[in-house]
């Protein structure tokens, strides 16, 4: 059992309740009884404000949870909740045991980042720190002697805090609703850097990496049951009055199961919930709630549950004769691994998950995790329909700039995508990475019957997958010519058989089926289905 720091206790100057400090280095705490924000001055405590009530994020984390990281033991002793335009996020203060002081670890921050978890350590800064007003997403920055790329710049405020903290959550005397800049940066070493300008003259700098909760050997987690519902609160759809059931702690948007309206819960559950209506929504081929066992980047196969479904499309440039392309994305969730996107396009299936780092990009080439990829598409896209729950705030018809990359040579199954959403401060840049999947593996994983499984058979063509970056050879050329002749015949015929096949696969209300009928009526169209494999970003993710 590791040795703990000497505990320091003092009475809250506001209510007299005992306030405990586990570390002499901790400068601030929030009284658990009256929520007064306190700072230490020698052996006394001084009240500098009062914290608001914490927003219940239904996280399994709580004060007192213990764990281990890099061989050192820690305890979660405090947390700070931040609010910004697109919702809230929480950062937990982890205090390492005194017996592990030789490791150099004193305290850290455990937070959520685009559906993953990041453990970050405070780092010192020199004087060459960019001013808050000069930062924008996509910008390259040199900080602490290393190269970074800015992912997001937001105006945030401290919503609430509790427990023991290494510094006061906000300067003494500052108004409760005071906003300040927080910038997230990422680098090619898969690290996340955060600049906190709560005190502009002395910005705070922390650097972290993605961690799996299972790797932290956490003990003392809250038991939320198999379904994380909002206990004790009745939430009605603001559009039709039906009951809304929210199961995930990170949900920012949820669709109504009855009227399909998209409801924004990013600012908490209150009297006025922003929402917007959707047109007819096509039911997903893999129903919400279905669980499938796949590896998807984890060390071993895990049970992933479908919690959200999106239909997306590209946005051809005005005046362009390019055919609009549609694809589908399933948001999958695992309690300790976070979120993954399962992407279904006419070119086949793939999976991607958001990165905490950024690839190295040179011209139309990108390198990530030892894989070399080539840019294939660059386009604008939007989300057409959604069903389920999502960890980011979904906006109606919000456009997003997408760049897709495809692996070369031995890495040809790899996929990489960059999305940039609009918004104050330039929006947010999100990178996602993954690889292709066979349709049969998807059908088997989710236990689909033969008929449903047959509708999923859209594997990437081996010629297309291998043609990038090398010659086809004589046999390949012959096969390619035969394929082209076959496609030309299909275009010339434009038969009802083709449309019937699309109808049985995607449904009579699908965009694919309607496009096929339109081509029959006009006897025109390129007959090219698909194009993009989807980026897996769903229009952007949450800040933390």
C-alpha positions in Angstrom: 0.0 0.0 0.0 1.5 3.3 -1.1 2.2 6.0 1.5 -0.2 8.9 1.3 0.5 12.6 1.8 0.0 14.1 5.3 -3.6 15.1 5.5 -4.4 18.7 6.4 -7.8 19.7 7.8 -9.3 23.1 8.6 -12.8 24.5 9.2 -14.6 26.2 6.4 -14.7 29.9 7.3 -18.2 30.1 5.9 -20.1 27.1 7.5 -17.5 25.5 9.9 -17.6 22.1 8.1 -14.2 20.3 8.0 -12.3 20.7 4.7 -9.5 18.2 4.0 -6.3 18.5 2.0 -4.4 15.4 1.1 -1.4 17.3 -0.3 0.5 20.3 1.1 0.9 21.4 -2.6 -2.9 21.8 -3.0 -3.8 25.5 -3.0 -7.5 25.4 -3.2 -10.6 23.3 -2.3 -14.4 23.5 -2.5 -16.3 22.9 0.7 -18.5 19.9 0.3 -21.2 21.3 2.6 -21.7 24.9 1.5 -19.8 24.9 -1.8 -17.6 27.8 -0.8 -14.4 28.1 -2.9 -11.5 28.3 -0.5 -7.7 29.0 -0.8 -5.0 28.2 1.7 -3.1 31.0 3.4 -0.7 29.3 5.8 -2.7 27.3 8.3 -6.0 29.2 7.5 -8.6 29.1 4.8 -10.0 32.1 3.0 -13.3 32.1 1.1 -13.0 33.7 -2.4 -16.4 32.7 -3.9 -19.0 30.0 -4.2 -19.2 27.2 -6.7 -22.4 26.5 -8.6 -24.1 23.1 -8.4 -22.3 20.5 -10.4 -24.0 19.3 -13.6 -24.6 15.5 -13.2 -22.8 14.0 -16.1 -23.5 10.4 -15.0 -19.8 9.5 -15.3 -18.6 6.4 -13.6 -15.8 8.5 -12.1 -16.2 10.1 -8.7 -14.1 11.5 -5.8 -12.2 8.8 -4.1 -11.7 6.6 -7.2 -8.2 5.1 -7.1 -6.0 3.8 -9.9 -2.5 3.3 -11.3 -0.7 5.0 -14.1 2.9 4.1 -15.2 3.2 2.1 -12.0 2.3 5.0 -9.7 -0.9 5.0 -7.6 -3.3 7.9 -7.6 -6.7 9.0 -6.2 -9.3 11.4 -7.8 -9.6 14.2 -5.2 -11.2 17.0 -7.1 -12.9 18.1 -10.3 -13.7 21.2 -12.4 -16.6 21.5 -14.8 -16.3 23.9 -17.7 -19.1 25.3 -19.9 -18.8 26.6 -23.4 -21.1 27.3 -26.4 -21.3 23.6 -27.4 -21.8 22.1 -23.9 -19.8 21.1 -20.9 -16.8 19.0 -20.0 -15.2 17.8 -16.8 -11.6 17.5 -15.7 -10.7 15.3 -12.7 -7.8 16.2 -10.4 -5.7 13.0 -9.8 -3.3 13.1 -6.8 -0.4 10.6 -6.8 0.6 8.9 -3.6 3.7 10.2 -1.7 5.3 6.8 -1.9 5.6 7.2 -5.6 7.3 10.6 -5.5 10.5 9.1 -7.0 8.5 8.9 -10.3 8.2 12.7 -10.4 4.4 12.5 -10.5 2.5 14.8 -8.2 -0.9 15.4 -9.8 -2.6 15.1 -13.2 -5.9 15.8 -15.0 -8.1 13.1 -16.3 -10.6 14.4 -18.9 -12.7 13.3 -21.9 -11.6 14.2 -25.4 -13.9 13.5 -28.4 -15.2 10.3 -26.7 -11.8 9.1 -25.5 -10.0 9.8 -22.2 -6.8 11.8 -21.7 -4.5 11.9 -18.7 -2.5 15.2 -18.7 0.3 16.7 -16.5 0.9 20.4 -15.9 4.1 21.6 -17.6 6.1 24.8 -17.1 6.0 27.4 -19.9 8.6 29.9 -21.1 7.8 33.4 -22.2 7.3 32.5 -25.8 3.6 31.7 -25.5 1.2 32.8 -28.3 -1.4 35.3 -27.2 -4.9 33.9 -26.9 -6.3 36.1 -29.7 -3.7 34.9 -32.3 -4.7 31.2 -32.2 -7.1 29.5 -34.7 -7.8 25.9 -35.6 -5.4 24.4 -38.1 -2.6 26.8 -37.2 0.9 25.5 -36.6 2.4 26.6 -33.3 5.8 26.2 -31.6 5.3 25.7 -27.8 7.7 24.4 -25.3 10.2 23.9 -28.1 7.9 21.5 -30.0 5.6 21.7 -33.0 1.8 21.6 -32.4 -1.3 22.0 -34.5 -4.3 23.9 -33.0 -7.4 21.8 -32.9 -9.9 24.2 -31.2 -10.1 27.6 -29.6 -13.2 28.1 -27.3 -14.5 30.7 -24.9 -15.2 28.8 -21.7 -16.1 29.5 -18.1 -15.8 27.5 -14.9 -19.3 26.2 -14.2 -18.6 24.4 -11.0 -15.9 22.6 -8.9 -15.6 20.3 -6.0 -12.9 18.7 -3.9 -9.2 19.4 -3.7 -7.4 21.4 -6.5 -3.8 22.4 -7.2 -5.0 26.0 -7.8 -8.2 28.0 -7.5 -10.6 27.3 -10.4 -10.8 31.0 -11.1 -9.0 34.2 -9.9 -10.2 35.7 -6.7 -12.9 38.3 -7.2 -13.7 37.2 -10.7 -17.4 37.1 -11.7 -19.0 33.6 -11.8 -19.8 33.9 -15.5 -16.4 35.2 -16.6 -15.2 33.7 -19.9 -11.7 33.0 -21.0 -9.9 31.2 -23.8 -9.0 27.5 -23.7 -7.1 26.2 -26.7 -6.5 22.5 -27.5 -3.4 21.5 -29.6 -2.2 18.2 -30.9 1.1 16.8 -32.3 2.4 13.9 -34.3 3.4 12.1 -31.1 -0.3 11.5 -30.3 -0.3 14.1 -27.5 -2.9 16.7 -26.5 -1.7 20.1 -25.2 -4.0 22.6 -23.5 -3.5 26.3 -23.0 -5.7 27.7 -20.3 -5.9 31.6 -20.4 -7.9 32.0 -17.2 -5.1 34.3 -16.1 -3.9 35.8 -19.4 -0.6 37.0 -17.9 0.2 33.4 -16.7 -1.5 30.9 -19.0 -1.5 27.3 -17.7 0.0 24.5 -20.0 -0.7 20.8 -19.7 0.3 17.9 -22.0 -1.4 14.5 -22.0 -2.0 11.3 -23.9 -5.1 9.1 -24.6 -5.6 6.4 -22.0 -8.0 3.5 -21.7 -9.9 3.4 -18.5 -9.3 -0.3 -18.3 -5.5 0.3 -18.3 -5.8 2.6 -15.2 -6.9 -0.2 -12.9 -9.7 2.0 -11.5 -11.4 1.0 -8.3 -14.4 2.6 -6.5 -16.3 3.6 -9.7 -19.9 4.6 -9.4 -22.3 1.8 -10.3 -24.6 3.3 -12.8 -26.1 0.0 -14.0 -26.3 -1.1 -17.6 -28.3 1.9 -18.6 -27.2 5.3 -17.5 -30.5 7.2 -17.3 -31.1 10.6 -15.7 -32.3 9.4 -12.3 -35.0 11.4 -10.7 -35.7 13.7 -13.7 -38.6 13.5 -16.2 -37.4 14.7 -19.6 -40.0 15.4 -22.2 -39.3 15.9 -25.9 -39.9 19.7 -26.5 -41.5 18.9 -29.8 -44.0 16.1 -29.1 -43.9 15.6 -25.3 -42.7 12.0 -25.5 -40.3 10.7 -22.9 -36.6 11.1 -23.8 -34.3 8.5 -22.4 -30.6 9.4 -22.2 -28.3 6.5 -21.5 -24.8 7.9 -22.0 -22.9 10.2 -19.7 -21.4 12.2 -22.6 -24.6 12.8 -24.7 -24.9 16.3 -26.1 -27.6 15.6 -28.7 -30.4 13.0 -28.7 -33.2 12.2 -31.2 -36.8 11.6 -30.0 -37.9 8.0 -30.6 -41.4 9.2 -31.5 -41.2 12.4 -33.6 -37.5 12.1 -34.5 -36.7 15.7 -33.5 -33.1 16.3 -32.6 -32.9 17.7 -29.0 -29.8 19.7 -27.7 -29.0 18.7 -24.1 -25.5 20.1 -24.2 -26.4 22.9 -21.8 -28.1 20.6 -19.3 -31.7 19.6 -18.9 -33.9 22.6 -18.3 -37.2 24.1 -19.2 -36.2 25.2 -22.7 -34.4 22.6 -24.8 -33.3 23.7 -28.2 -34.4 21.3 -30.9 -35.2 20.9 -34.6 -37.4 18.6 -36.7 -36.2 16.1 -39.3 -37.9 14.8 -42.4 -38.6 11.1 -42.9 -35.7 9.2 -41.3 -34.6 5.8 -42.8 -34.3 3.1 -40.2 -30.7 1.8 -40.0 -30.0 -1.7 -41.2 -28.2 -2.4 -37.9 -30.8 -1.4 -35.3 -29.9 0.9 -32.4 -29.1 -1.1 -29.3 -27.6 -4.0 -31.2 -24.3 -5.3 -29.8 -21.5 -6.6 -32.0 -18.1 -8.1 -31.1 -15.3 -6.6 -33.0 -11.7 -5.5 -32.3 -11.8 -2.0 -34.0 -8.4 -1.0 -32.8 -8.7 -2.4 -29.3 -6.2 -5.1 -28.1 -8.9 -7.8 -28.4 -12.5 -8.1 -29.7 -15.0 -6.3 -27.5 -18.8 -5.9 -27.5 -19.7 -2.6 -29.2 -23.2 -1.2 -28.9 -24.9 0.8 -31.6 -26.0 4.1 -29.9 -26.3 6.4 -32.9 -26.9 6.4 -36.6 -26.2 9.2 -39.2 -27.0 9.5 -42.9 -24.5 12.0 -44.5 -23.9 13.4 -47.9 -21.4 15.5 -49.8 -22.2 19.0 -51.1 -21.1 19.4 -54.7 -19.8 22.9 -55.6 -22.4 25.3 -57.1 -22.6 24.7 -60.9 -20.9 21.4 -60.7 -22.3 18.4 -62.5 -20.9 16.0 -59.9 -23.4 13.5 -58.5 -24.3 13.9 -54.8 -23.1 10.9 -52.8 -24.7 9.5 -49.6 -23.3 7.3 -46.9 -24.1 6.0 -43.4 -22.3 6.0 -40.1 -23.1 4.0 -37.0 -21.8 5.4 -33.7 -20.6 2.5 -31.5 -19.9 2.6 -27.8 -18.0 0.6 -25.3 -17.8 1.6 -21.6 -14.0 1.7 -21.3 -13.0 2.1 -24.9 -15.2 5.0 -25.8 -16.6 5.6 -29.3 -15.9 4.3 -32.8 -17.6 5.0 -36.1 -18.7 2.1 -38.4 -18.9 3.6 -41.9 -21.0 2.1 -44.7 -20.6 3.4 -48.2 -21.0 1.9 -51.7 -17.2 1.3 -51.7 -17.5 -0.9 -48.7 -17.3 -0.9 -44.9 -14.7 0.7 -42.6 -14.2 1.9 -39.1 -12.6 5.0 -37.7 -12.1 6.6 -34.3 -11.1 10.2 -33.5 -7.4 10.7 -32.8 -5.8 12.6 -29.9 -2.8 13.5 -32.1 -2.3 14.7 -35.7 -0.7 13.0 -38.7 2.3 14.4 -40.5 1.0 15.9 -43.8 3.3 16.8 -46.7 1.4 17.8 -49.9 -1.1 15.1 -50.7 0.6 12.5 -48.4 0.0 11.8 -44.7 1.8 9.6 -42.3 0.3 8.2 -39.1 1.3 5.3 -36.9 3.9 4.1 -39.4 1.3 4.0 -42.3 1.6 6.1 -45.4 -1.6 7.4 -47.0 -2.5 9.4 -50.0 -5.2 12.1 -50.3 -8.1 10.8 -52.3 -11.0 13.3 -51.8 -11.6 16.7 -50.5 -15.1 18.0 -50.2 -17.8 19.6 -48.1 -20.4 17.5 -46.4 -23.4 17.7 -44.0 -25.5 15.4 -41.9 -28.9 14.6 -43.4 -30.6 12.5 -40.7 -29.7 11.2 -37.2 -31.1 8.7 -34.8 -29.9 8.0 -31.2 -27.4 9.7 -29.0 -24.3 11.6 -29.9 -21.4 13.1 -27.8 -21.3 16.3 -29.8 -23.9 19.0 -30.5 -25.6 18.4 -33.8 -26.7 21.4 -35.8 -29.1 21.5 -38.7 -27.4 21.5 -42.1 -24.1 22.5 -40.6 -21.4 22.1 -43.3 -18.0 20.5 -42.6 -14.8 20.5 -44.7 -13.5 16.9 -45.2 -10.3 15.5 -46.5 -10.1 11.7 -46.9 -6.9 9.7 -47.2 -6.4 6.1 -48.4 -3.5 3.8 -47.4 -0.8 2.8 -49.9 1.1 -0.4 -50.4 1.0 -2.7 -47.3 -1.2 0.0 -45.6 -3.8 0.0 -48.3 -6.6 -1.0 -45.8 -5.8 2.1 -43.6 -8.1 5.1 -43.7 -7.5 8.6 -42.4 -9.8 11.6 -42.4 -9.7 15.3 -41.4 -12.8 17.3 -40.6 -13.1 21.0 -39.8 -16.4 22.4 -38.6 -17.3 26.1 -38.7 -17.9 28.2 -35.6 -16.6 30.9 -33.4 -12.8 31.0 -33.3 -12.6 29.0 -36.6 -14.5 25.9 -35.4 -12.7 22.6 -34.6 -10.3 20.3 -36.5 -10.8 16.6 -35.8 -8.7 13.8 -37.3 -9.9 10.2 -37.4 -8.1 6.9 -38.4 -9.1 3.3 -39.0 -9.2 0.7 -41.7 -11.6 -1.3 -43.9 -13.8 -4.1 -42.9 -15.4 -7.0 -44.7 -19.2 -6.9 -44.9 -19.4 -10.5 -43.8 -17.5 -9.6 -40.6 -20.0 -6.8 -39.9 -23.0 -9.1 -40.4 -21.5 -11.9 -38.3 -20.5 -9.5 -35.5 -24.0 -8.1 -35.1 -25.8 -11.4 -35.6 -27.8 -10.4 -38.6 -29.8 -13.0 -40.5 -29.0 -14.1 -44.0 -31.3 -11.5 -45.7 -30.1 -8.6 -43.6 -26.5 -9.7 -44.0 -26.9 -9.9 -47.8 -28.0 -6.3 -47.9 -24.7 -5.3 -46.2 -22.4 -6.8 -48.9 -20.5 -3.8 -50.1 -16.9 -4.9 -49.9 -14.2 -2.6 -51.5 -13.1 -4.0 -54.9 -9.7 -5.6 -54.7 -8.6 -3.8 -57.9 -9.5 -0.4 -56.6 -7.8 -1.2 -53.3 -4.6 -2.2 -54.9 -4.4 0.2 -57.8 -3.1 3.1 -55.8 0.6 3.7 -56.1 1.5 0.8 -58.4 0.8 -0.6 -61.9 -2.0 -3.1 -62.6 -0.1 -5.5 -64.9 -1.5 -7.1 -68.0 -4.0 -9.3 -66.2 -5.1 -6.3 -64.2 -5.6 -4.2 -67.3 -7.8 -6.9 -68.9 -9.9 -7.2 -65.8 -10.2 -3.4 -65.6 -11.4 -3.2 -69.3 -13.9 -6.0 -68.7 -15.2 -4.2 -65.7 -15.5 -0.9 -67.6 -17.4 -2.6 -70.4 -19.7 -4.2 -67.9 -20.4 -0.9 -66.2 -21.1 0.8 -69.6 -23.7 -1.9 -70.4 -25.3 -1.3 -67.0 -25.5 2.4 -67.6 -26.9 1.9 -71.1 -29.6 -0.4 -69.8 -30.4 1.5 -66.5 -32.8 -1.3 -65.8 -35.4 -1.6 -63.2 -33.5 -4.6 -61.8 -30.7 -2.3 -60.6 -33.2 0.0 -58.9 -35.0 -2.9 -57.4 -31.7 -4.1 -55.9 -31.0 -0.7 -54.5 -34.6 -0.5 -53.2 -34.3 -3.8 -51.3 -30.9 -2.8 -49.9 -31.5 0.8 -48.8 -35.3 1.0 -48.8 -37.9 2.9 -50.9 -37.3 6.3 -49.2 -33.5 6.2 -49.5 -31.5 8.8 -51.4 -29.9 6.0 -53.4 -33.2 4.6 -54.7 -34.6 8.0 -55.5 -31.4 8.8 -57.5 -31.7 5.6 -59.5 -35.3 6.4 -60.4 -34.3 9.9 -61.4 -31.7 8.4 -63.8 -34.3 6.2 -65.3 -36.6 9.1 -66.0 -33.9 11.2 -67.5 -31.9 8.4 -69.2 -28.8 10.2 -68.0 -26.4 10.0 -65.1 -23.0 8.6 -64.6 -24.1 5.4 -62.9 -21.3 6.0 -60.3 -22.4 5.1 -56.8 -20.5 6.1 -53.7 -17.4 8.2 -53.8 -16.5 9.0 -50.3 -16.3 6.4 -47.6 -17.3 8.9 -44.9 -15.0 10.6 -42.4 -16.5 9.2 -39.2 -16.6 12.6 -37.6 -20.4 13.2 -37.8 -19.9 16.9 -38.2 -17.4 17.4 -35.4 -16.9 16.3 -31.8 -17.0 17.8 -28.4 -14.1 19.8 -27.0 -13.6 17.7 -24.0 
